[in-house]
Amino acid sequence: MDIKLTINGKEIEVPQGTMLLDACRKAGADIPTFCYDPDLKLAGSCRMCVVQPQGWRNLVASCVTPAQNGMVIDTESPDVVEARKVVLELMLTRHKLTCHTCEKDGDCNLQDYCYRYGVTESRFEGKIHNLFKDDSNPFIERDYDKCVMCTRCVRACEEITGARAINVMDRGYHAHIATAFDGELEDSPCVFCGQCIMVCPVGALTSKIAAGKGKPAQNEKVLTTCTYCGTGCTLELNVKNDEIVGVTSNRDAEWSPVNKGALCVKGRFGWDFVNSPERLTTPLIKENGEFRPASWDEALDLAAEKINGIKEKYGPDSLSMFSSARVTNEENYLAQKLMRAAIGSNNVDHCARL
Amino acid sequence: MTNSINELENDAKCVFLIGTNTTENHPVIGYKIRQNVLKNGAKLIVADPRRIELAELADVYLPFKPGTDVALFNGMMNVIINEGLADRKFIESRTEGYEAMAEVVEKYPPEVAAEICGVDAADIIKAARLYAESEASSVCYAMGLTQHTTGTDNVKSCCNLALLTGNLGKPGTGVNPLRGQNNVQGACDMGALPVVFTAYQAVTNDEARAKFEKAWGVTLSGVNGLTLTKTINKAYEGEVKGLIVVGENPMVSDPDLHHVEEALDKLDFLLVQDIFLTETAKKADVVLPGVSFAEKDGTFSNTERRVQRVRKAISNKGDARQDWEILCDLSTRLGYPMSYNSPEEIFEEIRTLTPSYAGMNYARLEGTGLPWPCPAEDHPGTPILHKEKFNRGLGLFHAIEYLEPAEVINEEYPIILTTGRSLYHYHTGTMTRKAKGLDEHMPENVIQINSALAKAKNIVDGEIVKVTTRRGSIKLKAEVIDGIRENVIFTYFHFAEAAANVLTNAEVLDPVAGIPEYKVSAARLEKL
């Protein structure tokens, strides 16, 4: 059953049970959030999404308040704006403002909302905790001096990956994200999938492999399919100056049908082999047991001469080919076509059995 | 897979994992199974000699002896039949061969199966009931099931179990192989196999051959070709003289590496096309530099048969060339000119010869891709196979007796060695060993040893030990754990410098699939 409500003067209809946040967004309102994530359980904790229902005594957190028939909502009333400013100021009391060197610069909710509401500094004085975690793992940087305690990382760890490596430790102003006994990730059930990085709205969790190579907000992103196992996860290759500088997630099921942005350690952190100085960049010919660089014409001519020589002397079935479970369909098609049509043998296989 | 990946998170009421360490080898599928158990209360059965991560969540964990899969399946089916849990309606309307199968299965009451498998009969009974009584049960397997001399029998047993309980053709059910490589499904679909053209059209079928002869303008051989493992053996015997290797690394991935090396050394000519100077490329006469996934356009087909786009992000490195261009250049020089303007143009040719891909084109693949079969441009693709009927009409039961693995332990080789992959590396390590974080996190090979066995041999965690089989020995670091059967040791095959495949057996293969028995070698473990 649908219900009717008015949001910023606009009347809309939504199914009963719809949360106010979704109703507001449907009406075109831009509601800021930190803890809300459409794929995770609701936390209702950051209070950034507050809106003002006409006739109600208090502002309500729209992410956890069901829309009601006849509600009249203002999403940017002076009270709402003031409340959001206070939330931001409170966050700034323990947020290390190093935007100029932050990986998330340009793609940070805290930065965007402070800009939007003109919050340049905090009127509150907080004790700086020095929560940066010097964690020796090679994948995930844990700079909790930038954490806004939205707990999306905790929920993603539990609800997407199921590793349950982290949780909130201590309470109130001292609350922070930690593994059991506040240790390092290597000693926890963490599997370094980086789902925590995917959902972090600020720069508290970032990739050590991509660090310093290019801010994701400024990188070109190319959607492709992962090169490792057969699951077929979609990922975004981050490109800067014609080089791969990172991997990020696309969480839209219309573009990431299998994994909805979730990845594993290899998909998220195993991309830098592409830039290895050991990559082959020229054809090689072996002479007297040593390789020497060769031109394409020379290498291809030699290969064709040898292959045709063997074919003439011993017949096509004295040749064989291993195609590859790593290359594309198009390349596998051409490989078997070459073996069958150009050489004349069905001796073509690949490592499906291995 | 007969069914799709997301059904494992949303639709399956019971998931039976056998021979798949899902959270390490297909991590994202592993997450989904775990969430189904945690959020929806799906039942989980895990059969594996190693206490894998998902075993911790299992309703039944069967730490069975490597190579006894058929006995386990027959034991479960015995319980299902004798307790009246079989889906009679499905058996009658959709299958044939039930009687012969049931006759064999009758010989495997749970106590007999339990004795062979080294597990409790009560657990076999519990697993059988969970699988048969759940509304939708899915069995998933990987190389733990297939890399045996009885690999084909093991897979057929899997199918028997699904047929017996009607767990096919519906959401959340199915026989679901989790395939280990980004495009192993596609390589098979594209006919990179010695017996078929694209879409599994047999090279021995005159009609299929005529179709390809017409399209390609040549006469084609109707003789089945050599499998990879047979090619190595024929090279060793001097019958195969020349080998072209495109992006594979048999010098690490194939069984009995000493044998592989001798075979490659005997070749008159070895051509390798790759992105790194792999252990195999080092043996080559000519090496041609191709490009990585980040540098190419094309498509991969995943384990659920979904064809998805691969998109070029950066330019070729140095003087490297697109792999499809290299193949065209070589073919042209061999006297059979091939020329295309783009991977898309190649895909358009594939469609015309491949019925299951006929309805696909790059525009349709743009968003979510399409699972085959997709026979026409207005066809939505097929996430679930065998809904109304099977390819052959009725589903066929196979009567399968348990056979011992090729190598059984004896006094000289008293321990079972089994091999596999780690979460942190991929196949022969060509890529992951050059990924900084992955290699730093897991820089060397280890051998997992049960703590009781380690104690008996006076081996402590972290010390270097020697493992020997009839093929050879390697030295590597001991990792003493509790989560592995007492008389089984496990190692990874990613590491060329402590290569597990020095130890594995190339001589005895599955008679149908030609797959090597990576999961069972008789071995000796020594303290140094």
Boltz contact constraints between the chains, C-beta under 6 A:
constraints:
  - contact:
      token1: [A, 138]
      token2: [B, 437]
      max_distance: 6.0
  - contact:
      token1: [A, 138]
      token2: [B, 440]
      max_distance: 6.0
  - contact:
      token1: [A, 138]
      token2: [B, 441]
      max_distance: 6.0
  - contact:
      token1: [A, 139]
      token2: [B, 437]
      max_distance: 6.0
  - contact:
      token1: [A, 161]
      token2: [B, 31]
      max_distance: 6.0
  - contact:
      token1: [A, 162]
      token2: [B, 31]
      max_distance: 6.0
  - contact:
      token1: [A, 162]
      token2: [B, 34]
      max_distance: 6.0
  - contact:
      token1: [A, 162]
      token2: [B, 35]
      max_distance: 6.0
  - contact:
      token1: [A, 209]
      token2: [B, 437]
      max_distance: 6.0
  - contact:
      token1: [A, 222]
      token2: [B, 311]
      max_distance: 6.0
  - contact:
      token1: [A, 222]
      token2: [B, 313]
      max_distance: 6.0
  - contact:
      token1: [A, 224]
      token2: [B, 310]
      max_distance: 6.0
  - contact:
      token1: [A, 224]
      token2: [B, 311]
      max_distance: 6.0
  - contact:
      token1: [A, 225]
      token2: [B, 300]
      max_distance: 6.0
  - contact:
      token1: [A, 225]
      token2: [B, 308]
      max_distance: 6.0
  - contact:
      token1: [A, 225]
      token2: [B, 310]
      max_distance: 6.0
  - contact:
      token1: [A, 227]
      token2: [B, 182]
      max_distance: 6.0
  - contact:
      token1: [A, 227]
      token2: [B, 293]
      max_distance: 6.0
  - contact:
      token1: [A, 228]
      token2: [B, 426]
      max_distance: 6.0
  - contact:
      token1: [A, 229]
      token2: [B, 26]
      max_distance: 6.0
  - contact:
      token1: [A, 229]
      token2: [B, 180]
      max_distance: 6.0
  - contact:
      token1: [A, 230]
      token2: [B, 179]
      max_distance: 6.0
  - contact:
      token1: [A, 230]
      token2: [B, 180]
      max_distance: 6.0
  - contact:
      token1: [A, 230]
      token2: [B, 181]
      max_distance: 6.0
  - contact:
      token1: [A, 230]
      token2: [B, 184]
      max_distance: 6.0
  - contact:
      token1: [A, 230]
      token2: [B, 302]
      max_distance: 6.0
  - contact:
      token1: [A, 230]
      token2: [B, 303]
      max_distance: 6.0
  - contact:
      token1: [A, 231]
      token2: [B, 26]
      max_distance: 6.0
  - contact:
      token1: [A, 231]
      token2: [B, 28]
      max_distance: 6.0
  - contact:
      token1: [A, 231]
      token2: [B, 29]
      max_distance: 6.0
  - contact:
      token1: [A, 232]
      token2: [B, 302]
      max_distance: 6.0
  - contact:
      token1: [A, 232]
      token2: [B, 306]
      max_distance: 6.0
  - contact:
      token1: [A, 232]
      token2: [B, 308]
      max_distance: 6.0
  - contact:
      token1: [A, 233]
      token2: [B, 28]
      max_distance: 6.0
  - contact:
      token1: [A, 237]
      token2: [B, 294]
      max_distance: 6.0
  - contact:
      token1: [A, 237]
      token2: [B, 313]
      max_distance: 6.0
  - contact:
      token1: [A, 239]
      token2: [B, 313]
      max_distance: 6.0
  - contact:
      token1: [A, 239]
      token2: [B, 314]
      max_distance: 6.0
  - contact:
      token1: [A, 242]
      token2: [B, 314]
      max_distance: 6.0
  - contact:
      token1: [A, 242]
      token2: [B, 315]
      max_distance: 6.0
  - contact:
      token1: [A, 244]
      token2: [B, 294]
      max_distance: 6.0
  - contact:
      token1: [A, 254]
      token2: [B, 367]
      max_distance: 6.0
  - contact:
      token1: [A, 255]
      token2: [B, 367]
      max_distance: 6.0
  - contact:
      token1: [A, 257]
      token2: [B, 368]
      max_distance: 6.0
  - contact:
      token1: [A, 258]
      token2: [B, 5]
      max_distance: 6.0
  - contact:
      token1: [A, 259]
      token2: [B, 28]
      max_distance: 6.0
  - contact:
      token1: [A, 262]
      token2: [B, 28]
      max_distance: 6.0
  - contact:
      token1: [A, 264]
      token2: [B, 27]
      max_distance: 6.0
  - contact:
      token1: [A, 269]
      token2: [B, 437]
      max_distance: 6.0
  - contact:
      token1: [A, 270]
      token2: [B, 432]
      max_distance: 6.0
  - contact:
      token1: [A, 270]
      token2: [B, 435]
      max_distance: 6.0
  - contact:
      token1: [A, 270]
      token2: [B, 438]
      max_distance: 6.0
  - contact:
      token1: [A, 272]
      token2: [B, 435]
      max_distance: 6.0
  - contact:
      token1: [A, 272]
      token2: [B, 436]
      max_distance: 6.0
  - contact:
      token1: [A, 273]
      token2: [B, 431]
      max_distance: 6.0
  - contact:
      token1: [A, 273]
      token2: [B, 434]
      max_distance: 6.0
  - contact:
      token1: [A, 273]
      token2: [B, 435]
      max_distance: 6.0
  - contact:
      token1: [A, 274]
      token2: [B, 292]
      max_distance: 6.0
  - contact:
      token1: [A, 274]
      token2: [B, 294]
      max_distance: 6.0
  - contact:
      token1: [A, 276]
      token2: [B, 434]
      max_distance: 6.0
  - contact:
      token1: [A, 278]
      token2: [B, 276]
      max_distance: 6.0
  - contact:
      token1: [A, 279]
      token2: [B, 275]
      max_distance: 6.0
  - contact:
      token1: [A, 279]
      token2: [B, 317]
      max_distance: 6.0
  - contact:
      token1: [A, 280]
      token2: [B, 289]
      max_distance: 6.0
  - contact:
      token1: [A, 281]
      token2: [B, 317]
      max_distance: 6.0
  - contact:
      token1: [A, 281]
      token2: [B, 318]
      max_distance: 6.0
  - contact:
      token1: [A, 281]
      token2: [B, 319]
      max_distance: 6.0
  - contact:
      token1: [A, 281]
      token2: [B, 320]
      max_distance: 6.0
  - contact:
      token1: [A, 282]
      token2: [B, 319]
      max_distance: 6.0
  - contact:
      token1: [A, 283]
      token2: [B, 288]
      max_distance: 6.0
  - contact:
      token1: [A, 284]
      token2: [B, 287]
      max_distance: 6.0
  - contact:
      token1: [A, 285]
      token2: [B, 286]
      max_distance: 6.0
  - contact:
      token1: [A, 286]
      token2: [B, 285]
      max_distance: 6.0
  - contact:
      token1: [A, 299]
      token2: [B, 286]
      max_distance: 6.0
  - contact:
      token1: [A, 300]
      token2: [B, 329]
      max_distance: 6.0
  - contact:
      token1: [A, 300]
      token2: [B, 333]
      max_distance: 6.0
  - contact:
      token1: [A, 302]
      token2: [B, 286]
      max_distance: 6.0
  - contact:
      token1: [A, 303]
      token2: [B, 271]
      max_distance: 6.0
  - contact:
      token1: [A, 303]
      token2: [B, 286]
      max_distance: 6.0
  - contact:
      token1: [A, 304]
      token2: [B, 333]
      max_distance: 6.0
  - contact:
      token1: [A, 304]
      token2: [B, 334]
      max_distance: 6.0
  - contact:
      token1: [A, 306]
      token2: [B, 269]
      max_distance: 6.0
  - contact:
      token1: [A, 307]
      token2: [B, 242]
      max_distance: 6.0
  - contact:
      token1: [A, 310]
      token2: [B, 241]
      max_distance: 6.0
  - contact:
      token1: [A, 310]
      token2: [B, 242]
      max_distance: 6.0
  - contact:
      token1: [A, 310]
      token2: [B, 268]
      max_distance: 6.0
  - contact:
      token1: [A, 314]
      token2: [B, 241]
      max_distance: 6.0
  - contact:
      token1: [A, 318]
      token2: [B, 240]
      max_distance: 6.0
  - contact:
      token1: [A, 318]
      token2: [B, 241]
      max_distance: 6.0
  - contact:
      token1: [A, 319]
      token2: [B, 242]
      max_distance: 6.0
  - contact:
      token1: [A, 320]
      token2: [B, 226]
      max_distance: 6.0
  - contact:
      token1: [A, 320]
      token2: [B, 231]
      max_distance: 6.0
  - contact:
      token1: [A, 320]
      token2: [B, 240]
      max_distance: 6.0
  - contact:
      token1: [A, 320]
      token2: [B, 243]
      max_distance: 6.0
  - contact:
      token1: [A, 321]
      token2: [B, 244]
      max_distance: 6.0
  - contact:
      token1: [A, 322]
      token2: [B, 228]
      max_distance: 6.0
  - contact:
      token1: [A, 322]
      token2: [B, 245]
      max_distance: 6.0
  - contact:
      token1: [A, 322]
      token2: [B, 248]
      max_distance: 6.0
  - contact:
      token1: [A, 323]
      token2: [B, 192]
      max_distance: 6.0
  - contact:
      token1: [A, 323]
      token2: [B, 246]
      max_distance: 6.0
  - contact:
      token1: [A, 324]
      token2: [B, 246]
      max_distance: 6.0
  - contact:
      token1: [A, 324]
      token2: [B, 247]
      max_distance: 6.0
  - contact:
      token1: [A, 324]
      token2: [B, 248]
      max_distance: 6.0
  - contact:
      token1: [A, 325]
      token2: [B, 181]
      max_distance: 6.0
  - contact:
      token1: [A, 325]
      token2: [B, 183]
      max_distance: 6.0
  - contact:
      token1: [A, 325]
      token2: [B, 184]
      max_distance: 6.0
  - contact:
      token1: [A, 325]
      token2: [B, 187]
      max_distance: 6.0
  - contact:
      token1: [A, 326]
      token2: [B, 247]
      max_distance: 6.0
  - contact:
      token1: [A, 327]
      token2: [B, 247]
      max_distance: 6.0
  - contact:
      token1: [A, 327]
      token2: [B, 323]
      max_distance: 6.0
  - contact:
      token1: [A, 328]
      token2: [B, 298]
      max_distance: 6.0
  - contact:
      token1: [A, 328]
      token2: [B, 299]
      max_distance: 6.0
  - contact:
      token1: [A, 328]
      token2: [B, 310]
      max_distance: 6.0
  - contact:
      token1: [A, 329]
      token2: [B, 186]
      max_distance: 6.0
  - contact:
      token1: [A, 329]
      token2: [B, 190]
      max_distance: 6.0
  - contact:
      token1: [A, 329]
      token2: [B, 299]
      max_distance: 6.0
  - contact:
      token1: [A, 330]
      token2: [B, 298]
      max_distance: 6.0
  - contact:
      token1: [A, 330]
      token2: [B, 324]
      max_distance: 6.0
  - contact:
      token1: [A, 330]
      token2: [B, 343]
      max_distance: 6.0
  - contact:
      token1: [A, 330]
      token2: [B, 346]
      max_distance: 6.0
  - contact:
      token1: [A, 330]
      token2: [B, 347]
      max_distance: 6.0
  - contact:
      token1: [A, 331]
      token2: [B, 323]
      max_distance: 6.0
  - contact:
      token1: [A, 331]
      token2: [B, 324]
      max_distance: 6.0
  - contact:
      token1: [A, 332]
      token2: [B, 187]
      max_distance: 6.0
  - contact:
      token1: [A, 332]
      token2: [B, 190]
      max_distance: 6.0
  - contact:
      token1: [A, 332]
      token2: [B, 192]
      max_distance: 6.0
  - contact:
      token1: [A, 333]
      token2: [B, 190]
      max_distance: 6.0
  - contact:
      token1: [A, 333]
      token2: [B, 350]
      max_distance: 6.0
  - contact:
      token1: [A, 334]
      token2: [B, 324]
      max_distance: 6.0
  - contact:
      token1: [A, 334]
      token2: [B, 327]
      max_distance: 6.0
  - contact:
      token1: [A, 335]
      token2: [B, 246]
      max_distance: 6.0
  - contact:
      token1: [A, 335]
      token2: [B, 327]
      max_distance: 6.0
  - contact:
      token1: [A, 336]
      token2: [B, 191]
      max_distance: 6.0
  - contact:
      token1: [A, 336]
      token2: [B, 192]
      max_distance: 6.0
  - contact:
      token1: [A, 338]
      token2: [B, 327]
      max_distance: 6.0
  - contact:
      token1: [A, 338]
      token2: [B, 331]
      max_distance: 6.0
  - contact:
      token1: [A, 340]
      token2: [B, 220]
      max_distance: 6.0
  - contact:
      token1: [A, 341]
      token2: [B, 216]
      max_distance: 6.0
  - contact:
      token1: [A, 341]
      token2: [B, 218]
      max_distance: 6.0
  - contact:
      token1: [A, 341]
      token2: [B, 336]
      max_distance: 6.0
  - contact:
      token1: [A, 342]
      token2: [B, 331]
      max_distance: 6.0
  - contact:
      token1: [A, 342]
      token2: [B, 334]
      max_distance: 6.0
  - contact:
      token1: [A, 342]
      token2: [B, 336]
      max_distance: 6.0
  - contact:
      token1: [A, 344]
      token2: [B, 221]
      max_distance: 6.0
  - contact:
      token1: [A, 345]
      token2: [B, 221]
      max_distance: 6.0
  - contact:
      token1: [A, 345]
      token2: [B, 225]
      max_distance: 6.0
  - contact:
      token1: [A, 346]
      token2: [B, 194]
      max_distance: 6.0
  - contact:
      token1: [A, 346]
      token2: [B, 203]
      max_distance: 6.0
  - contact:
      token1: [A, 346]
      token2: [B, 221]
      max_distance: 6.0
  - contact:
      token1: [A, 346]
      token2: [B, 225]
      max_distance: 6.0
  - contact:
      token1: [A, 347]
      token2: [B, 225]
      max_distance: 6.0
  - contact:
      token1: [A, 347]
      token2: [B, 226]
      max_distance: 6.0
  - contact:
      token1: [A, 348]
      token2: [B, 192]
      max_distance: 6.0
  - contact:
      token1: [A, 349]
      token2: [B, 194]
      max_distance: 6.0
  - contact:
      token1: [A, 349]
      token2: [B, 227]
      max_distance: 6.0
  - contact:
      token1: [A, 349]
      token2: [B, 228]
      max_distance: 6.0
  - contact:
      token1: [A, 350]
      token2: [B, 187]
      max_distance: 6.0
  - contact:
      token1: [A, 350]
      token2: [B, 192]
      max_distance: 6.0
  - contact:
      token1: [A, 351]
      token2: [B, 248]
      max_distance: 6.0
  - contact:
      token1: [A, 351]
      token2: [B, 253]
      max_distance: 6.0
  - contact:
      token1: [A, 352]
      token2: [B, 184]
      max_distance: 6.0
  - contact:
      token1: [A, 352]
      token2: [B, 188]
      max_distance: 6.0
  - contact:
      token1: [A, 353]
      token2: [B, 515]
      max_distance: 6.0
  - contact:
      token1: [A, 354]
      token2: [B, 253]
      max_distance: 6.0
